[in-house]
Amino acid sequence: MPNTKILFSPIGTADPITALGDGPMLHIVRHYQPDKIVLFLSPKVTAYEQDDARYTSAIKKVVAQTGQNSPDVQLIFSNVEDVHLYDIYIQEFSQLLSGFSDDNPEAQILLNTTSGTPAMQQALVAIDAFGHWRFTALQVSTPRKDINKKDDRENPDSYDLELLWECNPDNEANAQNRCIEVNSVNFADLILRENVIALVSDYDYAGAERLARQMQVQNDEAISLINGAAARLALNQNIAASAFGGTDLAFQSGKRIAEYLWTLEVRLANEQWGDFVRALTPAISETFFAILRLALPDAKWLVSENGIITRKIDRAKVEANEQLSKVLKGYLNKTNSPEPFVYNLQLAELISEYCPQYTKQVWFVRGFEENARNLLAHEITSIAKATLEHKGGAKLSEILQILFELNEVKPGMYERISKKILAVI
């Protein structure tokens, strides 16, 4: 039915009435006048209702006093003794409320988030914030307009409903409506924000962006930076340059190896050991080429196609150069290709000849690459970090640090990016 109101209310120690006035459940009934009331009673509260019907009787009294239509009252008797367990109520309340919503698609479903145990209250607020249903969550402020005191609550074992009703100040015509509709958007955004922070701290920028865009109050600056960081991690230069250009985090458009090494650093931080080792080869190639160019320009030994230098060896140029021929003769004799591709092994051999000051570091890195990659080259498998390091003869972080040093690149770019993002979230 359209315009139908359904109240779902756990019951707590302030219900149905205290010496100060209506308990939260009764106050909502008084001011929202629901057509149906569903009371959720813990085992202890169930005993009180079965003993003197205090909750249902109080509803009848307020209905008669206000002149509203008599609502349909449903009692749900819970057998959960651990009333402090939040997770239990999340599941139980979700199932109940889903049923109410499905059976009454046009009804306004009211949630009493003030009664019941703290676990019940928190569960309802969370469901309202993240559920897929349309709810109106309600809080009821205390009549004291301050923190409740122990003496405000009646002894439930010697409860006198009739006396409390007669003395109830909320029965007066000028009594204040203490119901407040909860802005669960703030609660949802708070939790989403904490999750975004966690994802950004773990360099999961794509996941962080998806959550950030779900927030009702969106932070455009943070989303722009997160989007830029995700693009940068994917080596998407255009988006990344737009997000970080002109700052100390500017995209290194002229130095691809720097950006690539920073992505390796994230793989290492996220414990993606296999991916890290597999991704080392292009980083090593770029580094070795950069070193070698200090003494041997590409054009002197590599094939040029349409004015673009390739990574294929020009046999004629090499054979015409005694020094080059000496280094590469063995490799060229093993292949029949007129323009064989150059691998990191040949680059390391050339560096030893032309740039001997780098020999120790280059062969250290090359040895790790050869030995560690063999574990991953021929089958799909998960290999422990310790195994890769033992086989490779070095720590993964040590190899990455050497590559940073050889390229004169400062580590920690994504740590700095995440700090920048976190500062504006």
N, C-alpha and C positions, 0 to 999 in steps of 0.2 A: 504494500500500500504506500502511495506517495505521502510524504510528510510524517511518516511513522517514526517515532523515537524509541530506541531500544537502549536501555542502560545496562551496561555490564559493570558489576561492582564486586570486588573482593570485600570482605568484611573484616574490620579490625577492632582494636580495643576502644576506639572513640565512638564506635557505632553501638546503638543507633542515636543515643543522646547522652550528653554529659551535663554536669551542673552548669556549664557555660553556654550550652545551646546545642543545636543540631550537630550530630556527627556528620562526616562528609557524605555518606550515602544518602541520609535523609535530607540533607540540605540540597543535594542535586535533585532529588525527587520533588522537593518543594518548589524549586525555581524552574526546572526544565520540564516537569510534568510528563514523564515518559509514558508511552503506551504499553511498554513491556519492560519488566525489570528482571534481570538475571543476577542472582546473588551467588557468589562463589564462597563457600564456607569450608574452612580447614576443619580437621577433626575436632579440635577444641571448641571452635565456634559452633560447629554442628551440634555439639552437646548442649550449648546454651539455647539454641533455637528449639531443639527438641524438648528442652525442659520447660520453657515458658513462652516460646514463640515471640521473643522480644523484637526481632527484626521485622518480621511480617506484620506484627501488631502495630509497630511504630509507623510503618508505611500506611496502614489503614487509617491511623489517626491523622497523619498529615494530609492524606487525600480528602478525608472528611472535612478537615479544617479549611483547606484551600478551595474546595469545591471542584477539583479536577476529576476527570473520569477515572474510574478505578482501573489500574493497570493489571495486566496479566503478570503474575509473579512466579518465577521459576527458580527453584533452589538447586544448586549443584553442590553435592557433598563430596569433597575431595578426601582421598585417603592418604594423601602425602603428609607424612609427619615432619619431614625436614623442610619446614616452612622458610628456611633461610637460603635455600638453593635456587638461585636465579635461573639456571639452565632448565630446570624442570618446568617452571612456569612459562618460560618462553615457548616451549613445545606445547604444553597443555593449553595455554591461552590462545596460541596461534590456531590450533585446531578448532577450538570453540568459536573464535571470532570469524574464522573463515566460513564456518557453517552458517553463522548468523548473517554474514554478508551475502552468501550465495542464496540463502532462503529469502532474504529481504533486500534485493538489490537497490531499491530506491529509499530505504530507510536511513535515518541518521542514527548512527551507532555512537553512543556516549560511553566514554571510558572514565571510571573513577580511579584516578591515579594517586589518591591521597589515602584511601583506606587499605587495610591489609598489611602484611609484613613489608619491610623495605624491598625484599626480593620480588614480591608481587607487584609493587609499585614500579620498580625499575623495569620489570619485564613488560608491563603495559606501555610505558613511555617508549621503550625500544621498539616494540611492535608498531606503535603509532608512527614512529619516525621512519621505520624501514619496511613496514608492511605494504602490501599491495591493495589495501582496502581503504575506504574513506571513513575515517573516524574523527570524532571530536573528543580530544582528551581534556579532562577537567581536573583542576586542582581546587581544593577548598581550603581557604586560609583559616587558621584557628580563630575562634572568637576573642582570644586574648590579644590578638595582633602582636604576638611575641612567641617565643619558644614555649611549648607546652610544659607544664609542670606535672610532676607525678600525681599530685592530689587532684588534677583536673579530671582524671579518669575515675569512673566509679568502680567499685569492687565488683567484678563480673559475677562473683559467686553470691552476692547479696544485692542483686540489681532490682530496683523498684521503678519500673517503667512509668507507672501511673504518676508517681510523685515527680519524677523528672519531667514528664510531659506538662504537668500543671505549672511547673516553675520555668518552663523553657522560654528564654527571652526571644527566641526566633519566632515565637507565635505572635509577637507584637506586630502591629500594622506597619510600623516604621523601621522594622528590623532590616539590617543591611544584607544584601545578597553577597555572599563571600565566595561565590564560584568564579573561577578564572579559567578561561580556555587556554590550554598549554600551547605555546609556539614550539612544536616539535621540530620545526625546520632548524632552529638553533641547535637542538640536540643532535640532529642528524648531521648537520654541517660540522659540528665539533668532532664527532666520531670519524667522519670522512676526512677531515683535516688531519687527524692523528694518523690515519692510514696512509694518506698522501705523504706525510712526513716520513713514515717508515719506508715507503717505496722509494722516495727520493734518496734517502740515506743508503739504500741498497742499490742505487743506480738503476732502478727499474722505472725509467722515465715514461715509457709507454703506458704501463699500468697506472702510474701516478696521474698521468694526464686524463685517462678514462675516469678515474675517481674524482678528480678535480672538476671535471665538467658536469658531474652529477650534483654538485653542491648548488643549493638554491641561491646563495650569495656567492657569485664567482669572483675570483681574484684574477683579473685579466693579465696583470703583470706576471704573476706566478705561472699561469697557464702558458703564456708566451715563452717564458724561460724554459718551462718543462718541455714544451713542444720543440723548442730549439735544441735542448739537450738530447731528446730522443732522436731527432734528425742528425745531430752531430755524431751520436754513437753509431748511427747507421751510415756515417760518412756522406750524408746528404748535405753538400756544401751550401747550396742556395739558402735553404731554410735556416741552417745553423749560422751562416754568416749574417743573416738578417737579425737573428735573435741576439747575437753576441758581438756584432761588429762595432768597432769604436770603443770597446772596453778592454780591461786587462784580460778578459777571457776571449778576445777576438779569435775567430776561426783562422787557423794557420793555412790559408789557401795556397801559399807558396811552398808549403812544406808538408806534403802528404804523409811522410813518414812520422812526423810528430803526432798528427791526428790518429794515425794507425796504432802507434805505440800506446797512446792513451786508451784506446779501445782494448788493447791487450791487458792493460792495467786493470780495467774493469772486469775482464774475464777472470783474472787472477783473484781479484777481491771477492768475486762471486763463486769462487771455488770450482770454476769450469775448467778443470785441469786438462782434459782431453782436447777441448776446443782451443785452449791456450796453446798447447803444443802444436796442434795442427796449423794454427794461424801464425806460428813463428816464421815459417819458411819465407813468405813474401816480405816480412819485416827484415829478415836477415839479408835477403836479396837486395832490397833497397839500400840497406846500410852498407853492404859490401860494394855495391856500385858507387855509392857516394864517396867511399874511401878511395876506391881505385881511381876515380876521376881526378883526384888530387895530383896524380902523376901520369895517368894514361887516359886521355880523352876518348870517349866512345867512338868517335869517328875514325880513330886510328886502327880499330880492330873489329868493329861490328858492322853488320850489313845495314845499309841505308835504303829505304824504300819510299819513293816519292818525297824525299827530303826528310823523312822521319827515321831516326835511329831505332833499330829493332834490337832484340836480345838474341840475335843469331850471329854466329862467328863468320866473318868474311875470310875464307881460306886464303885467298890471294894476298890480302893485306898481311895476314899472319905469317904466311910463308915467305913474304918479302922482308920480314923483320926478324933478324936473328934472335933477339931477346924474346920476342913473343913466341916464335917458333919453338924455342927451347922449352918454354913453360907448357905450351899447349900441344906439343907434338904427340905425346902419348894419347891424349884424348882424341885428337883428329885421326890418328891411325886406327882407332877402334871403331870409328863410324864411317859409313859410306856416304853420309849426307853431305851435299856440297855446302850447305849452310847450317851446320849443327847448332842446336840451341845451347846456350851457356847456362850451366847450373852453378849452385853455390860452391861446389867443390872447385870448379875451375876459377871462380872468383877468388876463393881463398888462396889458391896457388899463385894467382897473379898478384894479389896483395902482398904475399910473402916476397915476391920478386921486386915489386915496384914501391911498396910502402911498408918496409920491414918493421917500422916502429909499431905497427898494429898487429903484427904476426901472432903474438901470444893471445891477445883477446879474440882475434878472428878465428883462430883454430880451436880455441876453447868453446866458443859459441857453435862453430861448425860441428865439432865433435858431439856436443849435446844434441843438436838437431838430428844428426845421423842416427845416434843410438836410441834416443827417446822416441823418435817418429817411427822407428821400426816396430815398436810395440803396437802402434795404432794404424799402421799402413794397410794391413791386409784383412782386417776383420772388424766388425762392429762390436765394440766391447767397452766396458768401463774399467779403467785402470786407476789404482790409487795414486795419490800424489807422491807418496814415499817410493812407490815402485818406479814411477817416471824419473824421479830425482836420482834414485840409485842407478838405474840403467843409463841415464844421461850423464851422470857424474857431476851434477851441480844442482843447486836449488833453483826452482823456477824463478823465484824473485831475483836471484843473482844474475841469471841470463838476461832478464828484462832490464835490470839496472845497467848491465854492460851496454845493451843496445841504446838506452837513454844517454849514457855517457859518450858513446861513439858518435851519436847524432847531435850531441850538445843540446839535448831537450830536457827541460825541467819536468820531473814527474808530478803526478797529483792533480792534473787538470780537472778531472771529474769530481774529485773531492772539493776543489775550489768552486766548481759549478754548483754542486749540491749545496754548499754553504751559502752561495749567492741566492739560490732558490729558497732555501729555508729561511733566509733573512726577510723575505717578502711574503711568505705564506701567512 
